[in-house]
Amino acid sequence: MPGRVRGERLETPVSVDQKRLIEHAAALQGRTVPDFVLTSVQDAARRVVEEHQSLDLSVRDGQAFVQALVEPRPVNERLRDTVRRYREKTGV
C-alpha cells in the first residue's frame, strides 16, 4: 500500500491453526502475511465504523421519526426527570 507510514505495532497471539489459515489465505492472494492481516483488519474496521455511523429504519420507524420531527410531543415531567438524571450522571 503506497503512502503507508509505519510506526505503530499491533500484536496478538494466535493459535497454530489460525496462523496456518492466515498464511494460506495470504499465499492464495500472493501477499505477505503482514499485508494480508493489515488489509483484512483495516477493511473490517471500516465496515464496523460505517455500520455504527448509519441508522437503518423500517418504513414504519422512518415514518414515526419524521412524524416526531414534524409534530413533536410536548415535554412532560418524565422527560424532564430523565434529562435531569442524565445531566447529574454525566456532568453535562
N, C-alpha and C positions, 0 to 999 in steps of 0.2 A: 504494500500500500504506500504509494508515494506521499511524501509530506508528513509521515508519521513521526512524531517526536517521542523518543523513548526516554524514560527517566524514572518511571514507576514500575514496580514489580507486583504481580498478582500471583500468589502461590496457593495451591490447595492440594491436599493429599488425595490420591486416587488409588483404587484397588488395581490389582494386576489386570483383571478383566476390563475395567474401564480404560486403562492405559492402552491395552491391545486394541480395543474397539476404536479409540480415538486415533491411534496410529494407522489403523487400517483405513478408516474414513479419510484421513488426510492423504494417505498414499493414493487412494482411489481418485482423489481430486488433483493429484500431482502437486500438493502443497506441503509445506513443512508443518510439523505438529504445532509449533507456536503460532504460525499464521492461521492455521485451521481453527485452533482454540480461540484465539483472539477475535477472529472474524465471527465465529459462531456465537460467542458470548456477547459481542457487540450487537449483532443482529437481534439476539434475544432481548437484550436490554432495551433496545429501541422499541421493539414490539410492546414490551411491558409499559414503557413510558407513554407510548401512543395510546394504549388501551386505557390508561388512567387519566389521560387528558381529554378523552372524548366521553360523551354521555349518549348512550343509546336508549331511546324511549320507544315504547309501543305507541301505536297511533292513539290509543285511549289516553295513555300517560302524557303524550305530547299535547293533546287537546286540553287536558286538565291543567297542564303547566301554562299554556297560553291563556286559558281562561283565568287562572290565578293572577297572571300579569295584567290582563285587561280589566278584570273586576276583582281587585284584592279584597279579602275579607278584613273587617276592622280588627285592630289589635285588641286581644282580650287579656284578662288577668293571667291566664295560664301562660300565654306567650311572654308577657312582661316578667313573670316569675322565672321562666326558663332563661330569658336573656340575662336577668339579674344573677342567677346561679352560674351561668356560663362566665360572666364577667368576673365574678368572685373567684372562680377556679382558675381562670386564665390570666387574670390581672389586666384585662383589656378594658 
